[in-house]
Every structure is written in structure tokens, then in C-alpha cells.
Amino acid sequence: MLTYIDFHLKYTLTVIGVLSLIARPFINRSEVFKIAFISAIAFVYTTPWDNYVVYSDAWNYPLDRVLATIGYVPIEEYMFFIIQTVLTSLWALLCVRWSTPCLNFNYDKRSYQLIRWVPITILAIVTIVGYKLVIPGQGTFYLGCILCWVSPVIIFLWYGAGNFFVKKIIPSTFAIVVPSLYLCWIDQLALKENVWHINEKTSLNIFIVDDLPIEEAFFFFVVNLIIVLVGACFDKASGVIETYTSEYPLRFSISWKYVCQLFSAFATSEYNMPHIVTEDIKESIEIITVASKSFTTASFLFPAGIRLDLIILYSFCRVTDDMIDDELDVEKKKRKFELTERFIKELFHDRKSDYDVQTKPQELKIDWTKYESELTDREMSCFRALSRIAFYLPRKPFDELLAGYKWDIEGRLIRNEDDLLLYSTYVAGSVGALCVYVMMYRCDNDKYDLVENYDYIIEKAYQMGRALQLVNIARDIVTDSETLGRCYVPTEYMDDEEEEIRILCHEKQPRSLGDKKLKKYSTRLIHLANKQQLESLDAIRCLPHVTRGSVLATTDIYRGLVSAILSSPTYPARASLSKTKKILIGLNSLYIKSIQYVV
């Protein structure tokens, strides 16, 4: 005999356990808060409705199948309110988390209003119809109860996040349909086993499949719609806060002030917000999509807020590097460098020390007209985007980044490994340090305050950045020579420094060195990179929990290039990994290798 508690143990709690394991790398404090909040609201809102339906004899439960009842409803039914919410929320998390929230904002006022008010008008009519159908003892009673119970909730949720939901309609539909089908299936099993019973007198007696009334299927669908829609409301509000930091300065915290800010962002119509902010972010995303497929793949593993600011930071570094590398005219190259240097000075002019940071956004007085006349639209987008998050970033790493650019402008050779490590510190270690600040600020744990006592983590971030840059150099010996006329291989590695520099930097004929020599240089660089990475890995334990697996996966995906270089019988022009290989490496790092840094 299947009891109600057996039903949960066999069909619902086990699924929640599996989904929790799959979603583990993506569950942070804000996700826990979101699911807990939705569950609490679901419990409070559903309890009187469910009791009324049972009291009206639309459902009943054999006493030998339940533990006990509170009011008119079994304890296990109250459990179901929470269980369905958690189950669908976990599944929805896995379906909808993969896009950057601001990309789902609708800035067109006319379409925004249509998408908002047409469904709300229809739902208002449905609510009235539902009340008309709620006649105790009649066949429309159960359906009417569902309609007048769910419609007001959907109206409220749709007002704030309907447009956001529509923009994500495909993953959102998947998030709704799959758990609905599963719950319909197990509901049919429970009805066959007489765990509960639907009164034929208060039902339409239309069956989707044997023993499954149409009202039951409709119930699971609309409840899952509400759960996913509430999640969309939370995601939309969080996305507004993370995108418009100046207007919404509070970071995540379980506090009344933050909850009020969250509701304010939920009620905000995106078309009333500055459109240029999202346009700049879109430009940043396009830059990294082209420039680094490895970073693009890895970025999806981070929570949305961290992902967004890492994209902004990386695209700024990428575009400023291109401003130096892609400009052939030396004088124009120097002018671009001077513009970047002046911009950094303006961003950080009021900082008291190299690593002084702010905790709240501040208004910057930057005369953008000075830059608009000399920078491209793409470059301007990256400069503006960085200016909006610069308040919590330190100045020192940007100065180091500029030192690396200056090194390239001057065409300085790398004489030995000390030079190599210094250059790598400038152009990549600095970025690693900045990434730590992004993760510390944007993580949803307020114990990670931005203070100056993270010396160990910052030091290891520099080391990890150097490791990745060394892999980059090992991969791009041919590319750097042919396209830039540059060589980052230490001259102390070379058999004939003068001749090989002439071939690499002046003739730009790296292949004339032969695959054997190119492989020898790249292998030596990789050994140095391995040493740097191994020494830096333990610092992952000091990062916020939600970022540890993602950081490990990011470095492993990027370092997957090492195996591509070493396994090639010849030196590859530009080693790369397939998308499938990147995903497999990321999953292995996220679920298996990261365990040692999480527990």
C-alpha cells in the first residue's frame, strides 16, 4: 500500500536530492533566499485555499494513507506546497541561468506596455470567470477554485516581470513543462493507488489520461508557471540592481533594506532606465565572444552578477590591448595609450592608496567628449562600462596593465624568465587580481568585505594570471610573430639570439625555425606555467564558495590548450579546444575536481 509519505520519499524528495546535486555548483545564498522566499509565500498563500477545497469535498484523503491532518489537510499535503516549489525552482535554475539578465530587458515602451497589459486584462477576466465557476457541489467547482486562486497572483507577477519572462520564453517554457509532466505522471500513480481522491461531482470529469482529471494537469501547469514566474521576478530585479549599480547601490543581504530595493527594482519598467548601459554591456559581450571563446564558455559558470562584471573587465582589457596591438602607426599607438592612461587617472583620481576601494557607487566627473573624438564606438562602450564598476576596483592593477602596454609599444625584448614573469604580471596577473575584487564584491556573502587583508589571495591571483599568460605565449609564438612581429620567448632560451629575433620580429617567418625548436620553446614555457599554477591553486579555498568551482573550471578550460599543444605532432599555429571538450573539462572541474576546495 502506497501512503502519502511513501509517495514523497519515492517520487518527490529523491528527485529534489538529484536536482540539488546537479545544481550544487550554482546554488548560492541569493538562490537559497529566492527558493526559501518563494516556498514561504507558497505555503502561506496555498494553505487557506487548500483547506477550503478539501472542506468543500473536492478532494479527500483516506485516513490510512496519511500521517495526520492539520485543519482539513494532511501534513504531507503541506509538505507538498514546499516540495513542489523547491523541485521546480531547482529545475528552473538549471534551465534559465545561462543568459545575462540585462540582455532580457525590453526598452521599447510600446511593446513593453502591450506585453504587460494585454495578458493582465485577460487574466482579470479569467479571475471573474473563476469566481463565477466556484459553486460548491457543481462540476465547475475545482476548475473555478484554481482560476480565481492563480490569476491574481499571475497578474501581480506579470506586471513586474512579464516582459523579462517573454524574453526568456524558451528556457522558461522548458522549466515549466518538464516538472509539470513529471508531477502529472506521479499524480496519476497516486490517484490509481488511492493515496488521494478527486470528487467526480466537483470535477468536469475530463481526463487527460486514465485517472488524471484535466483540472489536476492544469493545476500543476499553472502552479509551476507561478513558481518560474516568481523566479523570473527575482532574476529581473537582481539583474536591474546589478546593471544599474548607481541607482540601486545595495549589495545582496538578507535585510529589510535590500528586500525593499529588490521590490523597487521588480516594479521598475526597464524602458525608463538608460538604454546605453545595456548597449555598452552588449558590446562588451560581443568583444569577448570573438576574442576568447574559452573565457566566453567559462563565464557562464559564474553567477550572473559576477559574470557581468568579469565580462566588462575582460572586454576593457581586451579592447585596450587591441588599441595597442592593432594600430600600426607608432604615433597613433602612443596616442591611444595616452588616452587610456588619462582615463585610468580620471577613474581613480581620488583614491588614497594603490588598493583603496569604495563600497558604494560614486558619481564620476569624466568629460567623455575628450574620448569620443578619438575612440571608436566599441572602445567608448568598454570605457563607459568600466567606469560604472570602477568604484570597487583598485588602481594598482590598472597601472600594471598600462606598464605592460608600454612594454609592447617600446618593443622591449624579454631577455630572461624574470622579464617574462614581470611582463606576465603586468598584462595578466593584474587582471587576475582585479577578478578577485569582482568576485569579492559581487558574491552574495557580506563576510567578504573589500579590505586590504586579502594579500595572500591577491598574490596567488597574480600567480594564476601569470600561469594563464604563459600558456597564451606558448600557444601564440607563431601568431605573435606573423601578426605583430613580436616575440615573448625569453632570449636566454635561444641558441642564436640575434638570428632568431631577426626571423621572429623582422622577417616574421617563425616556421623557418622548425617545429622542433618551436615545440621546445613552448614546452619550456608550459613547464613554467605549470609551476605557477600549482603554487596558486590552494588559494581557491579562500574565495567565496560559489566561485571556487567556477574559477577552477575556468583555469582548467584555458589550460586545456596545454594538452592540445603537447599532443600535436607539430607545433600548431594556434591550438584550440572544441566546444564539446571545453564543456567536458568544465563539468569535470565543476563537479569532481572542485570537491576538494568546497568541503
C-alpha positions in Angstrom: 0.0 0.0 0.0 1.4 3.4 -1.0 1.0 6.0 1.6 1.3 9.8 1.2 4.7 9.9 3.0 5.9 6.9 0.8 4.9 8.9 -2.2 7.1 11.8 -1.1 10.1 9.5 -0.2 9.9 7.7 -3.5 8.8 10.3 -6.1 9.5 13.8 -4.9 12.2 14.0 -2.3 14.5 11.7 -4.3 14.1 14.0 -7.3 14.9 17.0 -5.2 18.1 15.2 -4.0 19.2 14.6 -7.5 18.5 18.1 -8.7 20.3 19.5 -5.7 23.4 17.6 -6.6 23.2 18.8 -10.2 22.5 22.4 -9.2 25.1 22.4 -6.4 27.8 24.5 -8.2 25.2 27.2 -9.0 23.4 27.4 -5.6 24.4 30.5 -3.7 22.9 32.5 -0.8 20.7 34.5 -3.1 19.3 31.4 -4.8 18.7 29.8 -1.3 17.0 33.1 -0.3 14.9 33.1 -3.5 13.7 29.5 -3.1 13.0 30.0 0.6 11.1 33.1 -0.1 9.0 31.5 -2.8 8.4 28.5 -0.6 7.2 30.6 2.3 4.8 32.6 0.1 3.5 29.4 -1.5 2.9 27.9 1.9 1.1 31.0 3.3 -1.0 31.6 0.2 -1.9 28.0 -0.5 -2.8 26.8 3.0 -6.3 28.5 3.2 -7.1 27.7 -0.4 -6.2 24.0 0.0 -8.2 23.8 3.3 -11.2 25.3 1.6 -11.0 22.9 -1.4 -10.8 19.9 1.0 -13.5 21.3 3.2 -15.8 21.6 0.2 -15.1 17.9 -0.6 -13.4 18.4 -3.9 -10.5 16.2 -2.6 -10.3 13.7 0.1 -7.6 11.5 1.7 -8.1 8.0 3.1 -7.1 8.2 6.8 -4.9 5.1 6.5 -2.8 6.8 3.8 -1.8 9.9 5.8 0.1 10.6 9.0 -2.2 13.2 10.4 -4.2 16.3 9.4 -3.9 19.9 10.4 -7.2 21.6 9.8 -8.7 19.7 6.9 -5.4 19.0 5.1 -2.8 16.1 5.7 0.7 17.0 6.9 2.1 15.5 3.7 0.0 17.9 1.7 1.5 20.9 3.5 4.9 19.3 2.7 3.8 19.2 -1.0 3.5 23.0 -1.1 7.2 23.3 -0.2 8.3 20.2 -2.2 6.8 21.3 -5.5 8.2 24.8 -5.1 11.8 23.5 -4.4 11.7 20.9 -7.1 10.5 23.3 -9.8 12.8 26.1 -8.6 15.9 23.8 -8.8 15.0 22.6 -12.3 14.3 26.2 -13.4 17.7 27.3 -12.1 19.3 24.8 -14.4 17.2 26.0 -17.3 17.2 29.8 -17.1 20.5 30.8 -15.6 22.6 30.8 -18.8 21.8 34.3 -20.1 22.9 37.6 -18.7 19.8 39.3 -17.2 20.2 42.7 -18.8 20.0 41.1 -22.3 16.4 40.2 -21.5 15.3 43.8 -20.7 12.8 45.4 -23.1 13.5 49.0 -23.8 10.7 49.5 -26.3 7.9 51.3 -24.4 5.1 50.3 -26.8 5.8 46.6 -27.0 6.6 46.7 -23.2 3.1 48.0 -22.4 1.4 45.6 -24.8 3.2 42.6 -23.3 2.3 43.9 -19.8 -1.3 44.9 -20.1 -2.9 42.5 -22.7 -2.2 39.4 -20.5 -3.2 41.3 -17.4 -6.5 42.3 -18.9 -7.2 38.7 -20.0 -6.3 37.4 -16.5 -8.6 39.9 -14.9 -11.4 38.5 -16.9 -10.3 34.9 -16.1 -10.4 35.8 -12.4 -14.0 37.0 -12.6 -15.0 33.9 -14.6 -13.2 31.7 -12.0 -15.3 33.2 -9.2 -18.4 32.6 -11.2 -17.5 28.9 -11.6 -16.9 28.3 -7.8 -20.2 26.8 -7.0 -19.9 24.1 -4.3 -21.1 20.7 -5.4 -21.0 21.6 -9.1 -18.7 20.2 -11.8 -17.0 23.5 -12.3 -16.1 24.0 -8.7 -12.5 22.6 -8.8 -11.6 24.5 -12.0 -13.1 27.7 -10.7 -11.1 27.4 -7.5 -7.9 27.1 -9.5 -8.7 30.0 -11.8 -9.6 32.5 -9.1 -6.7 31.4 -6.9 -3.9 31.7 -9.5 -5.0 34.6 -11.7 -4.5 37.4 -9.2 -1.0 36.1 -8.4 0.0 35.9 -12.0 -1.4 39.4 -12.6 0.9 40.8 -9.9 3.9 38.9 -11.1 3.3 39.7 -14.8 3.2 43.4 -14.1 6.8 43.4 -12.9 8.4 40.6 -14.9 6.2 39.7 -17.8 8.5 41.3 -20.4 11.5 39.6 -18.8 9.7 36.2 -18.8 8.8 36.6 -22.5 12.4 37.4 -23.5 13.3 34.0 -21.9 10.3 32.2 -23.1 12.1 29.1 -24.5 14.1 28.1 -21.3 11.2 29.3 -19.1 8.7 27.0 -21.0 11.1 24.1 -20.6 11.4 24.9 -16.9 7.6 24.8 -16.6 6.7 21.8 -18.9 9.2 19.2 -17.7 8.3 19.3 -14.0 4.6 19.6 -14.9 4.7 16.4 -16.9 6.6 14.6 -14.2 4.1 15.8 -11.5 1.2 14.7 -13.7 2.7 11.3 -14.0 3.3 10.7 -10.3 -0.1 12.3 -9.5 -1.7 9.7 -11.8 0.1 7.0 -9.9 -1.1 8.4 -6.6 -4.7 8.6 -7.8 -4.6 5.0 -9.0 -3.2 3.9 -5.6 -6.0 5.9 -3.9 -3.5 8.0 -2.0 -5.9 10.8 -2.6 -9.2 11.1 -4.4 -10.8 13.7 -6.7 -14.5 14.1 -6.2 -16.3 13.4 -9.5 -19.2 15.7 -8.5 -17.0 18.8 -8.4 -14.9 18.0 -11.4 -15.5 18.3 -15.2 -14.7 14.5 -15.4 -12.5 15.2 -18.5 -9.3 13.0 -18.3 -6.0 13.8 -19.9 -5.0 10.1 -19.5 -6.6 7.4 -17.3 -7.3 8.6 -13.8 -5.8 12.1 -14.4 -8.5 14.8 -14.4 -7.9 17.8 -16.6 -8.0 20.1 -13.5 -5.1 18.2 -12.0 -2.9 18.7 -15.1 -3.9 22.3 -15.3 -3.2 22.8 -11.6 0.4 21.5 -11.9 1.0 23.6 -15.0 -0.2 26.9 -13.5 1.5 26.4 -10.2 4.8 25.7 -12.0 4.1 28.8 -14.1 3.8 30.8 -11.0 7.0 29.3 -9.5 9.0 30.0 -12.6 7.5 33.5 -12.9 8.4 34.3 -9.3 11.9 33.2 -10.1 11.9 35.5 -13.2 10.7 38.4 -11.0 13.7 37.8 -8.6 16.1 37.4 -11.5 14.8 40.5 -13.2 15.0 42.6 -10.0 18.6 41.3 -9.3 19.5 42.0 -12.9 18.3 45.6 -12.7 20.3 46.1 -9.5 23.5 44.6 -10.9 23.1 46.5 -14.2 22.2 49.9 -12.7 24.5 50.0 -9.7 24.3 53.7 -9.2 20.5 53.7 -8.9 20.5 50.5 -6.8 23.6 50.7 -4.6 22.9 47.9 -2.0 24.6 44.6 -2.5 22.7 41.4 -1.7 22.0 40.9 2.0 19.1 39.3 4.0 17.9 42.6 5.3 14.8 44.7 5.0 16.6 47.5 3.1 17.8 45.1 0.4 14.3 43.5 0.2 12.8 47.0 -0.3 15.4 47.7 -3.0 14.5 44.3 -4.6 10.8 45.2 -4.8 11.7 48.6 -6.2 13.7 47.0 -9.0 11.0 44.5 -9.6 8.5 47.3 -10.2 10.9 49.2 -12.4 10.0 49.4 -16.1 13.3 48.9 -17.9 12.4 51.3 -20.7 12.6 54.1 -18.1 16.2 53.2 -17.4 19.2 54.4 -19.5 19.4 52.2 -22.5 23.0 52.9 -23.2 24.1 50.9 -20.1 22.8 47.7 -21.6 24.1 48.6 -25.1 27.6 49.0 -23.6 27.3 45.6 -22.0 26.2 44.0 -25.3 29.2 45.5 -27.0 31.4 44.0 -24.2 29.9 40.6 -24.7 30.4 40.7 -28.4 34.1 41.6 -27.9 34.8 38.6 -25.6 32.7 36.2 -27.8 35.1 36.9 -30.7 38.3 37.4 -28.7 38.1 34.5 -26.3 35.8 31.5 -26.8 37.4 29.9 -23.7 36.5 32.8 -21.5 33.1 33.0 -23.0 32.4 29.3 -22.2 33.8 29.6 -18.7 31.9 32.8 -17.9 28.6 31.0 -17.9 29.6 29.1 -14.8 29.7 32.2 -12.7 26.6 33.8 -11.0 25.0 36.5 -13.2 26.4 39.5 -11.3 30.0 38.2 -11.2 29.7 37.1 -14.9 28.5 40.5 -15.9 31.4 42.4 -14.3 34.0 39.9 -15.4 32.8 40.5 -18.9 33.0 44.3 -18.5 36.5 44.0 -17.1 37.8 41.5 -19.6 36.4 43.4 -22.6 38.1 46.6 -21.4 41.4 44.8 -21.1 40.9 43.2 -24.5 39.9 46.3 -26.3 42.7 48.4 -24.8 45.2 45.7 -25.7 43.9 45.7 -29.3 44.2 49.5 -29.4 48.0 49.0 -28.9 48.5 45.8 -30.9 46.2 46.6 -33.9 47.5 50.1 -34.5 50.4 50.1 -37.0 51.2 53.8 -36.7 53.5 54.2 -33.8 52.4 57.8 -33.0 48.7 56.8 -33.1 49.6 53.8 -30.9 51.2 56.2 -28.4 48.2 58.5 -28.5 45.8 55.6 -27.8 48.0 54.7 -24.8 47.9 58.2 -23.5 44.1 58.3 -23.8 43.9 55.1 -21.8 46.4 56.3 -19.2 44.4 59.6 -18.8 41.2 57.6 -18.4 42.6 55.5 -15.6 43.9 58.6 -13.9 40.4 60.2 -14.0 38.8 57.0 -12.8 41.0 56.7 -9.7 42.0 60.4 -9.1 40.5 60.4 -5.5 42.0 57.1 -4.3 44.2 57.4 -1.2 46.3 54.3 -1.9 47.1 51.8 -4.6 44.5 49.3 -3.3 41.9 51.8 -1.9 38.4 50.8 -2.9 34.9 52.1 -2.4 31.9 50.1 -1.2 29.2 52.3 -2.7 28.9 53.7 -6.3 30.1 57.3 -6.8 29.4 59.8 -9.5 32.4 60.3 -11.7 33.0 63.6 -13.5 34.5 62.4 -16.7 34.4 64.6 -19.8 33.5 62.0 -22.3 33.7 64.4 -25.2 37.5 64.2 -25.0 37.4 60.5 -25.7 34.5 60.4 -28.2 36.6 62.2 -30.8 39.4 59.8 -30.7 38.0 56.4 -29.7 35.7 54.1 -31.7 32.2 53.3 -30.6 33.4 49.9 -29.5 36.2 51.4 -27.4 33.9 54.0 -25.9 31.4 51.3 -24.8 34.1 49.5 -22.9 35.4 52.7 -21.3 31.9 53.7 -20.2 31.1 50.2 -18.9 34.2 50.0 -16.8 33.5 53.5 -15.3 30.3 52.1 -13.8 32.0 49.4 -11.8 35.4 51.0 -11.1 34.4 52.3 -7.7 35.1 48.9 -6.1 38.3 48.1 -8.1 41.8 49.2 -7.0 44.0 51.4 -9.1 47.3 49.4 -8.9 46.4 46.6 -11.3 45.4 49.1 -13.9 48.7 50.9 -13.6 50.4 47.5 -14.1 48.3 46.8 -17.1 49.4 50.1 -18.6 53.1 49.2 -17.8 52.5 46.0 -19.9 51.1 48.1 -22.8 54.1 50.4 -22.6 56.4 47.4 -22.8 54.7 46.4 -26.1 54.8 49.9 -27.5 58.5 50.1 -26.9 59.0 46.7 -28.4 61.2 45.6 -25.5 62.6 42.1 -25.7 62.1 39.6 -22.9 65.6 38.6 -22.0 65.1 36.0 -19.3 62.4 34.4 -17.1 62.4 37.3 -14.7 61.4 39.6 -17.6 58.9 37.0 -18.7 57.3 36.8 -15.2 57.3 40.6 -14.8 55.6 41.1 -18.2 53.1 38.4 -17.4 52.4 40.1 -14.1 51.7 43.3 -15.9 49.3 42.1 -18.6 47.7 39.1 -16.9 48.5 38.9 -13.2 46.9 42.3 -12.8 43.7 41.1 -14.4 43.7 38.1 -12.1 43.9 40.4 -9.1 41.0 42.5 -10.5 38.9 39.3 -10.9 39.3 38.6 -7.2 37.9 42.1 -6.4 34.9 41.4 -8.7 34.2 38.1 -7.0 34.6 39.5 -3.5 32.3 42.4 -4.3 29.7 40.6 -6.3 29.4 37.4 -4.3 26.3 37.3 -2.1 28.1 36.8 1.2 28.7 40.0 3.2 31.6 38.5 5.1 33.8 39.1 2.0 34.3 42.8 2.6 36.7 44.7 0.3 39.5 45.3 2.7 43.3 45.2 2.4 43.9 41.9 4.2 43.5 39.6 1.2 47.2 39.8 0.4 47.5 36.0 0.1 44.6 35.7 -2.3 45.8 38.6 -4.4 49.3 37.3 -4.5 48.0 33.9 -5.8 45.7 35.6 -8.3 48.7 37.3 -9.8 50.4 33.9 -10.0 47.4 32.3 -11.6 47.2 35.2 -14.1 50.9 34.7 -14.9 50.3 30.9 -15.5 47.5 31.6 -18.0 49.6 34.2 -19.8 52.5 31.8 -20.1 50.1 29.3 -21.7 48.9 32.1 -24.0 52.5 32.8 -25.1 53.3 29.1 -25.5 50.3 28.8 -27.9 50.9 32.0 -29.8 54.6 32.0 -30.8 53.7 31.8 -34.5 50.7 34.1 -34.3 52.6 36.8 -32.3 55.4 36.7 -34.8 53.3 36.7 -38.0 50.7 39.3 -37.0 52.6 41.6 -34.5 56.3 41.0 -35.2 56.7 40.3 -31.5 58.4 37.5 -29.6 57.7 36.8 -25.9 60.0 33.8 -25.7 63.0 34.7 -23.4 66.1 35.3 -25.5 68.1 33.2 -23.0 66.2 30.2 -24.3 67.5 30.8 -27.8 70.5 29.1 -29.5 71.3 32.2 -31.6 69.5 35.2 -30.1 70.3 37.7 -32.9 69.3 35.4 -35.8 66.1 34.1 -34.1 65.0 37.6 -33.2 65.5 38.7 -36.8 63.4 35.8 -38.0 60.6 36.2 -35.5 60.4 40.0 -35.2 61.6 41.4 -38.5 61.1 38.7 -41.2 58.0 37.3 -39.4 58.8 33.8 -40.6 58.5 31.8 -37.4 58.1 28.5 -39.2 61.6 28.7 -40.6 62.8 27.9 -37.0 61.3 24.5 -37.4 58.6 22.6 -35.4 61.2 21.0 -33.1 62.5 24.4 -31.9 59.0 25.9 -31.6 57.8 22.9 -29.6 60.9 23.1 -27.4 60.2 26.7 -26.5 56.5 26.2 -25.9 57.2 23.1 -23.7 59.6 25.1 -21.6 57.0 27.9 -21.2 54.4 25.3 -20.3 56.6 23.9 -17.6 57.0 27.3 -16.1 53.2 27.9 -16.3 52.6 24.5 -14.6 54.8 25.6 -11.7 52.9 28.9 -11.3 49.5 27.3 -11.4 50.3 24.5 -8.9 51.5 27.1 -6.5 48.4 29.2 -6.8 45.6 26.6 -6.7 45.3 26.3 -2.9 44.2 29.9 -2.7 40.9 28.9 -4.4 39.8 27.7 -0.9 39.9 31.4 0.2 37.5 32.6 -2.4 33.7 32.7 -1.9 32.2 29.2 -2.1 30.0 30.0 -5.1 33.1 31.0 -7.2 35.5 28.1 -6.3 34.3 25.5 -8.8 33.8 28.2 -11.5 37.4 29.5 -11.0 38.9 26.0 -11.2 36.8 25.2 -14.3 37.8 28.5 -15.9 41.6 27.8 -15.4 41.2 24.2 -16.5 39.4 25.1 -19.7 42.0 27.7 -20.5 44.8 25.3 -19.6 43.3 22.6 -21.8 45.2 24.3 -24.5 48.4 22.8 -23.0 47.3 19.2 -23.9 46.4 20.5 -27.4 49.9 21.9 -27.8 51.8 19.0 -26.3 49.8 16.3 -28.1 50.2 17.8 -31.5 53.0 16.1 -33.6 53.9 19.6 -35.0 53.7 23.0 -33.4 50.1 24.1 -34.0 49.6 27.6 -35.4 47.0 28.4 -32.7 46.0 25.5 -30.6 42.3 25.4 -29.6 39.8 23.1 -28.0 36.4 22.1 -29.4 33.3 23.4 -27.6 32.5 19.9 -26.5 35.9 19.4 -25.0 35.6 22.7 -23.1 32.2 21.7 -21.7 33.6 18.3 -20.6 36.6 19.9 -18.9 34.3 22.4 -17.2 31.9 19.8 -15.9 34.8 17.6 -14.6 36.3 20.6 -12.8 32.9 21.9 -11.5 31.6 18.6 -10.2 34.6 16.4 -9.4 37.9 18.4 -9.0 36.2 21.2 -7.1 35.1 19.0 -4.3 38.5 19.3 -2.6 38.1 23.1 -2.5 34.5 23.1 -1.4 34.3 20.7 1.5 
